Amino acid sequence: MHIKYFFIVAVLAFCLLSCKKDNNAANPDVTIVGKWYLKKYQTRSYKNDKLMKDTSRANYTDTDFEVFNTDGSGYTSNFTTGGETALIKYNYTLNGKVLTISQNTPAFYAGTYTVIQLTENTLEVTYESAIIFNGDHYHGIDNILFKK
């Protein structure tokens, strides 16, 4: 009878010891703070739930990036078609998966984004907009991918 219990305890111990640590577990040290290089920007436009346009761009330069500072300030840098670099400052908050960017001057950067992925080296966000015009429902979805 004791051999039976010994065998059960031995099997349980073997099972527990053979488990390995989950390397895909969430890392609480991951933060949005830092410099993120723009890698891909995809825009999909819908009219009355029908896809009208799907565009994607991935040919960005090292001057196309976002900087998120620890104090809630940040700025974006974009290489313009005129060959210049545009810098736009803003403030941001990140609450869970909700990234809110605000600024004093109007620009398309201000708004509420949803964080799809945030790892040590990848930041992916999405922005959605909708409007009804002349009885038609227009809906846009932007997916933006950054890498450190």
Buried (B, 14 or more C-beta within 10 A) or exposed (E): EEEEEEEEEEEEEEEEEEEEEEEEEEEEEEEBBBEBBBBBBBBBBBEEEEEEEEEEEEEBEEBBBBBBEEEEEBBBBBBEEEEEEEEBEBBBEBEEEEBBBEBEEEEEBBBEBEBBEBEEEBBBBBBEEEEEEEEEEBBBBBBBBBBE
